[in-house]
Amino acid sequence: MDRNLSSLLIGLIGGAITLSAYKQTYVSDTGCIAAGLLVLMFGLLVREGLISI
């Protein structure tokens, strides 16, 4: 899987985690948004080539 596709998938997962803050009640809204943003930042680092998976 190339770098662009894997970073896209990571970004979609991060976006889904961030948006799920409004639908679920298990984790606080702040914690869910923070986790989603961390996943999005990980996707950005993969896309830029700083982290390889």
FENPE-V416368 format. One record per residue. PHI is phi in whole degrees, 0 to 359 (999 if undefined). PSI is psi as a letter, one per 30 degrees, with the letter a starting at -180 (NA if undefined). OMEGA is omega in whole degrees, 0 to 359 (* if undefined). Layout:
{{PHI	PSI	OMEGA} {PHI	PSI	OMEGA}}
This chain:
{{999	k	183} {281	l	186} {296	e	182} {294	e	181} {292	e	180} {293	e	178} {290	e	176} {296	e	179} {296	e	178} {296	e	178} {296	e	178} {294	e	178} {294	e	178} {297	e	177} {295	e	179} {294	e	178} {296	e	180} {296	e	181} {288	f	180} {287	f	178} {299	f	183} {270	f	185} {253	f	188} {251	l	181} {235	g	184} {281	e	181} {242	k	180} {295	l	180} {301	e	181} {296	e	180} {295	e	181} {290	e	178} {293	e	179} {296	e	179} {296	e	178} {297	e	179} {293	e	176} {295	e	178} {294	e	177} {297	e	178} {294	e	176} {298	e	177} {298	e	178} {295	e	178} {294	e	176} {294	e	181} {297	e	181} {280	f	177} {89	g	180} {282	f	177} {231	k	177} {248	k	179} {239	NA	*}}
